C-alpha cells in the first residue's frame, strides 16, 4: 500500500492512498480515518484496514498524474538522519568509518514536498543534494531489538537531504546546515513493508539535470534500517510519523565539485518506491527582512 498526502484544489490537505495510476482521497472514501498522516498511523491496524478497503472501492478516485502531492508527513515529531553510512561516501568525505552511527536531527520545519521547489538560501551558494532511503515509524516504541524492528516501521519513502555545506562544516554540529527551509524533501508516498519487501536490496539513483550523480544499492548501508531502530530506540521513544533518513551514497556535489545552482533539477529514484523531483530556485530576502516591531500594551 502507498500512503500519501494529497493537496486539494482549495489548498487543504488530506490523507490518500495510491493505487496503480490513481489516487484515492480518503476524506471521501474513508471519512472516518484521520486526515493527517501521523494521526492515521497512530490510529493503528484498524484504521489502516479501512484504508485498504477504501483502496478497493470506487469512491474518491482520481488520476494520479493530476494530483498535487505534499510531503507524506507534514511535521514529523522527530526527523532524524544518519551520516556517513555508505563506504563510498565516507571515502569521498575523507572521514574514518564510524563504529557507531552518526545520527543528527533535521528540524521539522525543513520538510518539503516530493515535487516542490527547493531554495538555494540567500546566505550561501553551497547547496548540495543527498539522495537517501527513509523510513517512517508506525508504532510508539522503545528498546526495540533488531529482529523486531520491522514491526514498528509503517513504511519507506525517499528523502533528499539537501545540505548547505559551508554552514554544515562551520561547527561540529550538522543540524543548522541540514535544516534550512525546503531542505527536507520526503515522498512521494510511504510504501508499506508488505508491498516493498526487503528494504536492504533497493537500487538508488540521484540525477541532476538528467546527469547520473549517485548510483548505489541499499544493501551497501553500513548500519541498516533495523540496526538504526535498535540503536535509536535504546535512547529515545520513537512515535508514529517520526522520519529517519538512512544515509547517502557517494557522488554528492561537494565531492564532484558540482554544487547546485538555481535552475538545477534534482531527481532521486529508489526502485520499488518511486521518485522525487525538485527544482532549485534562488531565495530572495524580502525588503523588510528581520523581526517586525511589536507594540506591547499595558
C-alpha positions in Angstrom: 0.0 0.0 0.0 1.2 3.5 -0.8 0.1 6.1 1.7 0.2 9.8 0.5 -0.8 13.3 1.5 -3.0 14.9 -1.1 -3.3 18.7 -1.6 -6.8 19.5 -2.6 -7.6 22.4 -5.1 -8.5 24.6 -2.2 -5.1 24.1 -0.6 -6.2 21.9 2.3 -4.5 18.5 2.9 -5.9 15.0 3.3 -4.5 11.5 3.6 -4.8 9.4 0.5 -3.8 6.0 -0.9 -2.2 5.5 -4.3 -3.5 2.5 -6.4 -1.7 2.0 -9.7 -2.2 5.2 -11.7 -5.0 6.5 -9.5 -5.1 8.2 -6.1 -8.0 7.8 -3.6 -8.9 10.8 -1.4 -9.6 9.3 2.0 -11.6 12.2 3.1 -14.2 11.0 0.6 -13.5 7.2 0.5 -13.0 6.7 4.3 -14.0 9.9 6.1 -13.8 8.2 9.5 -10.0 7.8 9.3 -7.7 10.6 10.3 -6.8 13.1 7.6 -3.3 13.7 8.9 -0.6 11.0 8.4 0.9 10.8 11.8 -2.6 10.5 13.3 -3.6 7.9 10.7 -0.5 5.8 11.6 -1.2 6.2 15.3 -4.7 5.0 14.8 -3.3 1.6 14.2 -4.2 -1.5 12.3 -8.0 -1.0 12.3 -7.6 2.4 10.6 -5.2 1.0 8.1 -7.6 -1.8 7.4 -10.2 0.7 6.5 -7.7 2.4 4.2 -7.1 -0.9 2.4 -10.9 -1.3 2.0 -11.1 2.2 0.5 -8.4 1.4 -1.9 -10.6 -1.3 -3.5 -13.7 0.9 -3.9 -14.7 3.5 -6.4 -15.2 6.5 -4.1 -12.8 9.4 -4.1 -10.7 8.2 -7.0 -8.9 10.5 -9.4 -5.9 10.3 -11.8 -2.6 10.3 -10.1 -0.9 12.4 -12.8 -3.3 15.3 -12.0 -2.8 15.1 -8.2 -0.8 17.5 -6.2 1.2 15.5 -3.7 2.5 17.1 -0.5 5.1 15.7 1.9 3.5 12.5 3.3 4.3 13.6 6.9 3.9 17.3 7.2 5.6 17.8 10.6 7.2 14.7 12.0 7.8 14.8 15.7 11.4 13.7 15.0 13.2 14.0 11.7 16.5 12.1 12.2 19.2 11.2 9.7 22.3 9.1 9.6 25.5 10.4 8.2 28.5 8.6 6.7 26.6 5.3 6.2 27.9 4.2 2.8 31.6 3.3 2.3 31.9 5.3 -0.9 30.5 8.4 0.7 32.8 8.0 3.6 35.8 7.7 1.3 34.9 10.9 -0.7 34.4 12.7 2.6 37.8 11.8 3.9 36.2 10.7 7.2 37.0 7.5 9.1 34.4 4.7 9.0 32.2 5.1 12.1 31.9 2.3 14.6 28.6 3.8 15.8 26.1 5.6 13.6 26.4 9.3 13.2 22.9 10.5 13.9 21.8 14.1 13.6 18.5 16.0 13.5 16.8 18.0 10.8 14.2 20.4 12.1 10.7 19.5 11.1 10.2 23.0 9.5 12.5 22.0 6.7 10.1 19.3 5.4 9.2 19.8 1.7 7.1 18.0 -0.8 8.3 15.5 -3.4 7.9 17.9 -6.3 8.1 21.3 -4.7 10.8 23.9 -5.3 13.9 23.9 -3.1 15.5 27.2 -2.1 19.2 27.9 -2.6 19.5 30.1 0.5 20.2 33.8 0.3 23.1 33.4 2.8 25.0 30.7 0.9 25.8 29.3 -2.5 27.0 25.9 -1.2 23.8 23.9 -1.7 24.1 20.1 -2.1 21.9 17.1 -2.6 21.9 13.7 -0.8 19.5 11.1 -2.1 18.5 8.6 0.6 16.2 5.8 1.7 14.0 6.9 4.6 11.5 5.1 6.8 8.6 6.2 8.9 7.7 4.9 12.3 4.2 3.4 12.7 4.2 2.3 16.3 5.2 4.0 19.5 8.2 2.1 20.7 11.3 1.9 22.9 14.2 -0.6 23.2 13.3 -2.4 20.0 15.6 -5.4 19.3 16.9 -5.7 15.7 14.8 -8.8 14.9 11.6 -7.0 15.7 12.5 -3.6 14.2 10.4 -4.3 11.0 7.3 -4.4 13.2 7.5 -0.7 14.1 8.1 0.6 10.6 5.0 2.0 8.9 6.8 2.1 5.5 9.5 3.6 3.4 10.0 6.7 1.3 12.6 8.8 -0.4 14.5 11.5 1.3 16.6 14.2 -0.4 18.7 15.6 2.5 19.6 18.9 0.9 22.6 20.4 2.8 24.2 23.8 2.9 27.9 22.7 3.1 29.6 25.8 4.5 27.0 26.0 7.3 27.3 22.3 8.0 31.1 22.5 8.4 31.1 25.7 10.4 30.9 23.6 13.6 30.9 20.0 14.6 27.1 20.0 14.8 25.3 19.5 11.5 21.7 20.5 12.4 21.8 24.0 11.1 23.4 23.1 7.8 20.7 20.4 7.3 17.6 22.4 8.4 17.1 25.3 6.0 13.5 25.7 4.9 12.6 23.4 2.0 15.7 21.2 2.5 13.9 18.1 3.8 12.3 16.6 0.7 10.3 13.4 1.5 8.0 11.3 -0.5 6.4 10.8 -2.9 4.5 8.5 -0.6 5.0 5.9 2.1 5.3 2.3 0.8 4.3 -0.2 3.4 6.7 -3.0 4.1 4.4 -5.8 2.9 4.4 -4.1 -0.6 8.1 -3.1 -0.7 9.7 -6.3 0.6 13.3 -6.2 1.6 14.4 -2.6 2.2 18.0 -3.6 2.0 18.2 -4.6 -1.6 16.9 -1.4 -3.4 18.8 0.4 -6.2 19.0 4.1 -5.5 20.0 6.8 -8.0 20.3 10.6 -8.0 20.2 12.7 -11.1 20.9 16.4 -11.6 19.6 17.8 -14.9 19.5 14.2 -16.2 23.1 13.5 -15.3 23.5 10.5 -13.0 25.4 11.6 -9.9 24.7 8.9 -7.3 24.1 5.2 -8.0 24.2 2.5 -5.3 22.0 0.0 -3.5 20.7 -0.1 0.0 22.5 -3.4 0.5 25.6 -1.1 0.9 24.3 0.6 4.1 26.8 0.1 6.9 24.1 0.4 9.6 20.8 -0.8 8.0 17.3 0.3 8.9 16.8 -2.3 11.6 20.1 -1.6 13.3 19.3 2.1 13.3 16.0 1.4 15.0 17.6 -0.8 17.6 20.2 1.9 18.5 17.9 5.0 18.3 15.1 3.4 20.3 17.5 2.5 23.0 17.9 6.2 23.6 14.6 7.8 22.8 11.0 6.8 22.3 10.0 6.6 18.6 6.5 7.7 17.7 4.1 7.3 14.7 5.2 9.8 12.0 8.8 10.0 13.0 11.1 10.0 9.9 14.6 8.6 9.7 16.8 9.1 6.7 19.3 6.3 6.4 22.3 7.9 4.7 23.5 8.9 1.3 25.9 7.0 -1.1 28.9 8.6 -2.8 28.6 11.1 -5.6 27.5 14.2 -3.7 28.0 17.6 -5.4 30.7 18.7 -2.9 32.9 15.8 -3.8 32.4 16.2 -7.5 32.8 20.0 -7.4 29.3 20.4 -8.7 27.2 22.2 -6.1 23.7 23.2 -7.1 22.7 26.4 -8.8 19.3 27.9 -9.5 17.5 26.1 -12.3 19.0 22.7 -11.5 16.5 19.8 -11.2 17.4 17.1 -8.8 15.7 13.7 -9.2 16.0 10.8 -6.7 14.8 7.3 -7.6 14.5 4.2 -5.5 13.3 1.0 -7.1 10.1 -0.2 -5.5 9.2 3.3 -4.1 9.3 5.8 -7.0 10.9 9.2 -7.5 11.1 12.8 -6.1 12.0 15.7 -8.4 12.7 19.2 -7.2 13.8 22.4 -9.0 16.3 24.7 -7.3 15.3 28.4 -7.1 17.1 31.3 -5.5 15.8 32.6 -2.2 15.4 36.4 -2.2 15.5 38.3 1.0 12.4 40.5 1.4 12.9 44.2 1.6 11.6 44.2 5.2 13.6 41.2 6.3 14.0 40.9 10.0 11.8 40.8 13.1 8.8 43.1 12.9 8.4 45.6 15.7 5.8 44.7 18.3 3.9 47.1 20.5 3.2 45.8 24.0 0.3 47.5 25.7 -0.1 48.0 29.4 
